[in-house]
């Protein structure tokens, strides 16, 4: 199972924000931002903070991407 945060990066651009702005507003660590940049899993607490800060829904910032092995 994998997640993709491309929607989050696009939303930041649309809101004229960058990753540093997101980190400052949410209080999440640079390590967590880096994990998201690599499409790695982060806690729901982090996702909740981002959604509250950006006034959006979980589906607005991430999506589930099935592994190729799951499709076989």
Phi and psi restraints in degrees (range 20) as a CNS / XPLOR table:
assign (resid 1 and name C) (resid 2 and name N)
       (resid 2 and name CA) (resid 2 and name C) 1.0 -138.0 20.0 2
assign (resid 2 and name N) (resid 2 and name CA)
       (resid 2 and name C) (resid 3 and name N) 1.0 156.4 20.0 2
assign (resid 2 and name C) (resid 3 and name N)
       (resid 3 and name CA) (resid 3 and name C) 1.0 -120.9 20.0 2
assign (resid 3 and name N) (resid 3 and name CA)
       (resid 3 and name C) (resid 4 and name N) 1.0 157.8 20.0 2
assign (resid 3 and name C) (resid 4 and name N)
       (resid 4 and name CA) (resid 4 and name C) 1.0 -131.9 20.0 2
assign (resid 4 and name N) (resid 4 and name CA)
       (resid 4 and name C) (resid 5 and name N) 1.0 131.9 20.0 2
assign (resid 4 and name C) (resid 5 and name N)
       (resid 5 and name CA) (resid 5 and name C) 1.0 -107.1 20.0 2
assign (resid 5 and name N) (resid 5 and name CA)
       (resid 5 and name C) (resid 6 and name N) 1.0 19.5 20.0 2
assign (resid 5 and name C) (resid 6 and name N)
       (resid 6 and name CA) (resid 6 and name C) 1.0 -56.7 20.0 2
assign (resid 6 and name N) (resid 6 and name CA)
       (resid 6 and name C) (resid 7 and name N) 1.0 -35.7 20.0 2
assign (resid 6 and name C) (resid 7 and name N)
       (resid 7 and name CA) (resid 7 and name C) 1.0 -62.7 20.0 2
assign (resid 7 and name N) (resid 7 and name CA)
       (resid 7 and name C) (resid 8 and name N) 1.0 -36.6 20.0 2
assign (resid 7 and name C) (resid 8 and name N)
       (resid 8 and name CA) (resid 8 and name C) 1.0 -64.4 20.0 2
assign (resid 8 and name N) (resid 8 and name CA)
       (resid 8 and name C) (resid 9 and name N) 1.0 -46.6 20.0 2
assign (resid 8 and name C) (resid 9 and name N)
       (resid 9 and name CA) (resid 9 and name C) 1.0 -64.2 20.0 2
assign (resid 9 and name N) (resid 9 and name CA)
       (resid 9 and name C) (resid 10 and name N) 1.0 -37.2 20.0 2
assign (resid 9 and name C) (resid 10 and name N)
       (resid 10 and name CA) (resid 10 and name C) 1.0 -67.5 20.0 2
assign (resid 10 and name N) (resid 10 and name CA)
       (resid 10 and name C) (resid 11 and name N) 1.0 -41.0 20.0 2
assign (resid 10 and name C) (resid 11 and name N)
       (resid 11 and name CA) (resid 11 and name C) 1.0 -62.1 20.0 2
assign (resid 11 and name N) (resid 11 and name CA)
       (resid 11 and name C) (resid 12 and name N) 1.0 -39.9 20.0 2
assign (resid 11 and name C) (resid 12 and name N)
       (resid 12 and name CA) (resid 12 and name C) 1.0 -60.7 20.0 2
assign (resid 12 and name N) (resid 12 and name CA)
       (resid 12 and name C) (resid 13 and name N) 1.0 -43.6 20.0 2
assign (resid 12 and name C) (resid 13 and name N)
       (resid 13 and name CA) (resid 13 and name C) 1.0 -61.4 20.0 2
assign (resid 13 and name N) (resid 13 and name CA)
       (resid 13 and name C) (resid 14 and name N) 1.0 -45.7 20.0 2
assign (resid 13 and name C) (resid 14 and name N)
       (resid 14 and name CA) (resid 14 and name C) 1.0 -60.6 20.0 2
assign (resid 14 and name N) (resid 14 and name CA)
       (resid 14 and name C) (resid 15 and name N) 1.0 -32.1 20.0 2
assign (resid 14 and name C) (resid 15 and name N)
       (resid 15 and name CA) (resid 15 and name C) 1.0 -93.9 20.0 2
assign (resid 15 and name N) (resid 15 and name CA)
       (resid 15 and name C) (resid 16 and name N) 1.0 8.7 20.0 2
assign (resid 15 and name C) (resid 16 and name N)
       (resid 16 and name CA) (resid 16 and name C) 1.0 58.2 20.0 2
assign (resid 16 and name N) (resid 16 and name CA)
       (resid 16 and name C) (resid 17 and name N) 1.0 43.2 20.0 2
assign (resid 16 and name C) (resid 17 and name N)
       (resid 17 and name CA) (resid 17 and name C) 1.0 -121.3 20.0 2
assign (resid 17 and name N) (resid 17 and name CA)
       (resid 17 and name C) (resid 18 and name N) 1.0 161.6 20.0 2
assign (resid 17 and name C) (resid 18 and name N)
       (resid 18 and name CA) (resid 18 and name C) 1.0 -124.1 20.0 2
assign (resid 18 and name N) (resid 18 and name CA)
       (resid 18 and name C) (resid 19 and name N) 1.0 180.0 20.0 2
assign (resid 18 and name C) (resid 19 and name N)
       (resid 19 and name CA) (resid 19 and name C) 1.0 -63.0 20.0 2
assign (resid 19 and name N) (resid 19 and name CA)
       (resid 19 and name C) (resid 20 and name N) 1.0 -35.0 20.0 2
assign (resid 19 and name C) (resid 20 and name N)
       (resid 20 and name CA) (resid 20 and name C) 1.0 -65.4 20.0 2
assign (resid 20 and name N) (resid 20 and name CA)
       (resid 20 and name C) (resid 21 and name N) 1.0 -39.5 20.0 2
assign (resid 20 and name C) (resid 21 and name N)
       (resid 21 and name CA) (resid 21 and name C) 1.0 -61.6 20.0 2
assign (resid 21 and name N) (resid 21 and name CA)
       (resid 21 and name C) (resid 22 and name N) 1.0 -44.8 20.0 2
assign (resid 21 and name C) (resid 22 and name N)
       (resid 22 and name CA) (resid 22 and name C) 1.0 -60.5 20.0 2
assign (resid 22 and name N) (resid 22 and name CA)
       (resid 22 and name C) (resid 23 and name N) 1.0 -45.7 20.0 2
assign (resid 22 and name C) (resid 23 and name N)
       (resid 23 and name CA) (resid 23 and name C) 1.0 -61.1 20.0 2
assign (resid 23 and name N) (resid 23 and name CA)
       (resid 23 and name C) (resid 24 and name N) 1.0 -44.2 20.0 2
assign (resid 23 and name C) (resid 24 and name N)
       (resid 24 and name CA) (resid 24 and name C) 1.0 -65.5 20.0 2
assign (resid 24 and name N) (resid 24 and name CA)
       (resid 24 and name C) (resid 25 and name N) 1.0 -40.8 20.0 2
assign (resid 24 and name C) (resid 25 and name N)
       (resid 25 and name CA) (resid 25 and name C) 1.0 -74.1 20.0 2
assign (resid 25 and name N) (resid 25 and name CA)
       (resid 25 and name C) (resid 26 and name N) 1.0 -31.3 20.0 2
assign (resid 25 and name C) (resid 26 and name N)
       (resid 26 and name CA) (resid 26 and name C) 1.0 -99.0 20.0 2
assign (resid 26 and name N) (resid 26 and name CA)
       (resid 26 and name C) (resid 27 and name N) 1.0 -23.5 20.0 2
assign (resid 26 and name C) (resid 27 and name N)
       (resid 27 and name CA) (resid 27 and name C) 1.0 80.8 20.0 2
assign (resid 27 and name N) (resid 27 and name CA)
       (resid 27 and name C) (resid 28 and name N) 1.0 11.0 20.0 2
assign (resid 27 and name C) (resid 28 and name N)
       (resid 28 and name CA) (resid 28 and name C) 1.0 -80.6 20.0 2
assign (resid 28 and name N) (resid 28 and name CA)
       (resid 28 and name C) (resid 29 and name N) 1.0 155.4 20.0 2
assign (resid 28 and name C) (resid 29 and name N)
       (resid 29 and name CA) (resid 29 and name C) 1.0 -78.8 20.0 2
assign (resid 29 and name N) (resid 29 and name CA)
       (resid 29 and name C) (resid 30 and name N) 1.0 162.0 20.0 2
assign (resid 29 and name C) (resid 30 and name N)
       (resid 30 and name CA) (resid 30 and name C) 1.0 -65.1 20.0 2
assign (resid 30 and name N) (resid 30 and name CA)
       (resid 30 and name C) (resid 31 and name N) 1.0 -31.3 20.0 2
assign (resid 30 and name C) (resid 31 and name N)
       (resid 31 and name CA) (resid 31 and name C) 1.0 -63.3 20.0 2
assign (resid 31 and name N) (resid 31 and name CA)
       (resid 31 and name C) (resid 32 and name N) 1.0 -41.5 20.0 2
assign (resid 31 and name C) (resid 32 and name N)
       (resid 32 and name CA) (resid 32 and name C) 1.0 -66.2 20.0 2
assign (resid 32 and name N) (resid 32 and name CA)
       (resid 32 and name C) (resid 33 and name N) 1.0 -42.0 20.0 2
assign (resid 32 and name C) (resid 33 and name N)
       (resid 33 and name CA) (resid 33 and name C) 1.0 -60.5 20.0 2
assign (resid 33 and name N) (resid 33 and name CA)
       (resid 33 and name C) (resid 34 and name N) 1.0 -41.6 20.0 2
assign (resid 33 and name C) (resid 34 and name N)
       (resid 34 and name CA) (resid 34 and name C) 1.0 -63.2 20.0 2
assign (resid 34 and name N) (resid 34 and name CA)
       (resid 34 and name C) (resid 35 and name N) 1.0 -41.9 20.0 2
assign (resid 34 and name C) (resid 35 and name N)
       (resid 35 and name CA) (resid 35 and name C) 1.0 -60.4 20.0 2
assign (resid 35 and name N) (resid 35 and name CA)
       (resid 35 and name C) (resid 36 and name N) 1.0 -42.0 20.0 2
assign (resid 35 and name C) (resid 36 and name N)
       (resid 36 and name CA) (resid 36 and name C) 1.0 -67.1 20.0 2
assign (resid 36 and name N) (resid 36 and name CA)
       (resid 36 and name C) (resid 37 and name N) 1.0 -34.4 20.0 2
assign (resid 36 and name C) (resid 37 and name N)
       (resid 37 and name CA) (resid 37 and name C) 1.0 -63.6 20.0 2
assign (resid 37 and name N) (resid 37 and name CA)
       (resid 37 and name C) (resid 38 and name N) 1.0 -24.7 20.0 2
assign (resid 37 and name C) (resid 38 and name N)
       (resid 38 and name CA) (resid 38 and name C) 1.0 -98.6 20.0 2
assign (resid 38 and name N) (resid 38 and name CA)
       (resid 38 and name C) (resid 39 and name N) 1.0 10.6 20.0 2
assign (resid 38 and name C) (resid 39 and name N)
       (resid 39 and name CA) (resid 39 and name C) 1.0 57.1 20.0 2
assign (resid 39 and name N) (resid 39 and name CA)
       (resid 39 and name C) (resid 40 and name N) 1.0 39.5 20.0 2
assign (resid 39 and name C) (resid 40 and name N)
       (resid 40 and name CA) (resid 40 and name C) 1.0 -94.8 20.0 2
assign (resid 40 and name N) (resid 40 and name CA)
       (resid 40 and name C) (resid 41 and name N) 1.0 160.3 20.0 2
assign (resid 40 and name C) (resid 41 and name N)
       (resid 41 and name CA) (resid 41 and name C) 1.0 -70.1 20.0 2
assign (resid 41 and name N) (resid 41 and name CA)
       (resid 41 and name C) (resid 42 and name N) 1.0 142.3 20.0 2
assign (resid 41 and name C) (resid 42 and name N)
       (resid 42 and name CA) (resid 42 and name C) 1.0 -130.2 20.0 2
assign (resid 42 and name N) (resid 42 and name CA)
       (resid 42 and name C) (resid 43 and name N) 1.0 166.9 20.0 2
assign (resid 42 and name C) (resid 43 and name N)
       (resid 43 and name CA) (resid 43 and name C) 1.0 -71.1 20.0 2
assign (resid 43 and name N) (resid 43 and name CA)
       (resid 43 and name C) (resid 44 and name N) 1.0 158.0 20.0 2
assign (resid 43 and name C) (resid 44 and name N)
       (resid 44 and name CA) (resid 44 and name C) 1.0 -66.3 20.0 2
assign (resid 44 and name N) (resid 44 and name CA)
       (resid 44 and name C) (resid 45 and name N) 1.0 -25.8 20.0 2
assign (resid 44 and name C) (resid 45 and name N)
       (resid 45 and name CA) (resid 45 and name C) 1.0 -61.5 20.0 2
assign (resid 45 and name N) (resid 45 and name CA)
       (resid 45 and name C) (resid 46 and name N) 1.0 -42.7 20.0 2
assign (resid 45 and name C) (resid 46 and name N)
       (resid 46 and name CA) (resid 46 and name C) 1.0 -64.1 20.0 2
assign (resid 46 and name N) (resid 46 and name CA)
       (resid 46 and name C) (resid 47 and name N) 1.0 -46.9 20.0 2
assign (resid 46 and name C) (resid 47 and name N)
       (resid 47 and name CA) (resid 47 and name C) 1.0 -59.9 20.0 2
assign (resid 47 and name N) (resid 47 and name CA)
       (resid 47 and name C) (resid 48 and name N) 1.0 -41.6 20.0 2
assign (resid 47 and name C) (resid 48 and name N)
       (resid 48 and name CA) (resid 48 and name C) 1.0 -62.8 20.0 2
assign (resid 48 and name N) (resid 48 and name CA)
       (resid 48 and name C) (resid 49 and name N) 1.0 -43.2 20.0 2
assign (resid 48 and name C) (resid 49 and name N)
       (resid 49 and name CA) (resid 49 and name C) 1.0 -61.5 20.0 2
assign (resid 49 and name N) (resid 49 and name CA)
       (resid 49 and name C) (resid 50 and name N) 1.0 -42.7 20.0 2
assign (resid 49 and name C) (resid 50 and name N)
       (resid 50 and name CA) (resid 50 and name C) 1.0 -64.8 20.0 2
assign (resid 50 and name N) (resid 50 and name CA)
       (resid 50 and name C) (resid 51 and name N) 1.0 -46.4 20.0 2
assign (resid 50 and name C) (resid 51 and name N)
       (resid 51 and name CA) (resid 51 and name C) 1.0 -61.5 20.0 2
assign (resid 51 and name N) (resid 51 and name CA)
       (resid 51 and name C) (resid 52 and name N) 1.0 -41.6 20.0 2
assign (resid 51 and name C) (resid 52 and name N)
       (resid 52 and name CA) (resid 52 and name C) 1.0 -65.2 20.0 2
assign (resid 52 and name N) (resid 52 and name CA)
       (resid 52 and name C) (resid 53 and name N) 1.0 -41.2 20.0 2
assign (resid 52 and name C) (resid 53 and name N)
       (resid 53 and name CA) (resid 53 and name C) 1.0 -68.1 20.0 2
assign (resid 53 and name N) (resid 53 and name CA)
       (resid 53 and name C) (resid 54 and name N) 1.0 -40.3 20.0 2
assign (resid 53 and name C) (resid 54 and name N)
       (resid 54 and name CA) (resid 54 and name C) 1.0 -93.8 20.0 2
assign (resid 54 and name N) (resid 54 and name CA)
       (resid 54 and name C) (resid 55 and name N) 1.0 0.5 20.0 2
assign (resid 54 and name C) (resid 55 and name N)
       (resid 55 and name CA) (resid 55 and name C) 1.0 52.1 20.0 2
assign (resid 55 and name N) (resid 55 and name CA)
       (resid 55 and name C) (resid 56 and name N) 1.0 56.9 20.0 2
assign (resid 55 and name C) (resid 56 and name N)
       (resid 56 and name CA) (resid 56 and name C) 1.0 -140.2 20.0 2
assign (resid 56 and name N) (resid 56 and name CA)
       (resid 56 and name C) (resid 57 and name N) 1.0 178.7 20.0 2
assign (resid 56 and name C) (resid 57 and name N)
       (resid 57 and name CA) (resid 57 and name C) 1.0 -103.1 20.0 2
assign (resid 57 and name N) (resid 57 and name CA)
       (resid 57 and name C) (resid 58 and name N) 1.0 161.0 20.0 2
assign (resid 57 and name C) (resid 58 and name N)
       (resid 58 and name CA) (resid 58 and name C) 1.0 -54.3 20.0 2
assign (resid 58 and name N) (resid 58 and name CA)
       (resid 58 and name C) (resid 59 and name N) 1.0 -42.8 20.0 2
assign (resid 58 and name C) (resid 59 and name N)
       (resid 59 and name CA) (resid 59 and name C) 1.0 -65.5 20.0 2
assign (resid 59 and name N) (resid 59 and name CA)
       (resid 59 and name C) (resid 60 and name N) 1.0 -14.6 20.0 2
assign (resid 59 and name C) (resid 60 and name N)
       (resid 60 and name CA) (resid 60 and name C) 1.0 -81.8 20.0 2
assign (resid 60 and name N) (resid 60 and name CA)
       (resid 60 and name C) (resid 61 and name N) 1.0 -15.9 20.0 2
assign (resid 60 and name C) (resid 61 and name N)
       (resid 61 and name CA) (resid 61 and name C) 1.0 -119.5 20.0 2
assign (resid 61 and name N) (resid 61 and name CA)
       (resid 61 and name C) (resid 62 and name N) 1.0 -14.5 20.0 2
assign (resid 61 and name C) (resid 62 and name N)
       (resid 62 and name CA) (resid 62 and name C) 1.0 -150.7 20.0 2
assign (resid 62 and name N) (resid 62 and name CA)
       (resid 62 and name C) (resid 63 and name N) 1.0 162.4 20.0 2
assign (resid 62 and name C) (resid 63 and name N)
       (resid 63 and name CA) (resid 63 and name C) 1.0 -145.7 20.0 2
assign (resid 63 and name N) (resid 63 and name CA)
       (resid 63 and name C) (resid 64 and name N) 1.0 152.9 20.0 2
assign (resid 63 and name C) (resid 64 and name N)
       (resid 64 and name CA) (resid 64 and name C) 1.0 -82.5 20.0 2
assign (resid 64 and name N) (resid 64 and name CA)
       (resid 64 and name C) (resid 65 and name N) 1.0 131.5 20.0 2
assign (resid 64 and name C) (resid 65 and name N)
       (resid 65 and name CA) (resid 65 and name C) 1.0 -121.2 20.0 2
assign (resid 65 and name N) (resid 65 and name CA)
       (resid 65 and name C) (resid 66 and name N) 1.0 110.8 20.0 2
assign (resid 65 and name C) (resid 66 and name N)
       (resid 66 and name CA) (resid 66 and name C) 1.0 -65.6 20.0 2
assign (resid 66 and name N) (resid 66 and name CA)
       (resid 66 and name C) (resid 67 and name N) 1.0 143.7 20.0 2
assign (resid 66 and name C) (resid 67 and name N)
       (resid 67 and name CA) (resid 67 and name C) 1.0 -65.9 20.0 2
assign (resid 67 and name N) (resid 67 and name CA)
       (resid 67 and name C) (resid 68 and name N) 1.0 150.7 20.0 2
assign (resid 67 and name C) (resid 68 and name N)
       (resid 68 and name CA) (resid 68 and name C) 1.0 -61.6 20.0 2
assign (resid 68 and name N) (resid 68 and name CA)
       (resid 68 and name C) (resid 69 and name N) 1.0 -33.1 20.0 2
assign (resid 68 and name C) (resid 69 and name N)
       (resid 69 and name CA) (resid 69 and name C) 1.0 -66.0 20.0 2
assign (resid 69 and name N) (resid 69 and name CA)
       (resid 69 and name C) (resid 70 and name N) 1.0 -29.2 20.0 2
assign (resid 69 and name C) (resid 70 and name N)
       (resid 70 and name CA) (resid 70 and name C) 1.0 -71.3 20.0 2
assign (resid 70 and name N) (resid 70 and name CA)
       (resid 70 and name C) (resid 71 and name N) 1.0 -23.8 20.0 2
assign (resid 70 and name C) (resid 71 and name N)
       (resid 71 and name CA) (resid 71 and name C) 1.0 -81.6 20.0 2
assign (resid 71 and name N) (resid 71 and name CA)
       (resid 71 and name C) (resid 72 and name N) 1.0 -15.5 20.0 2
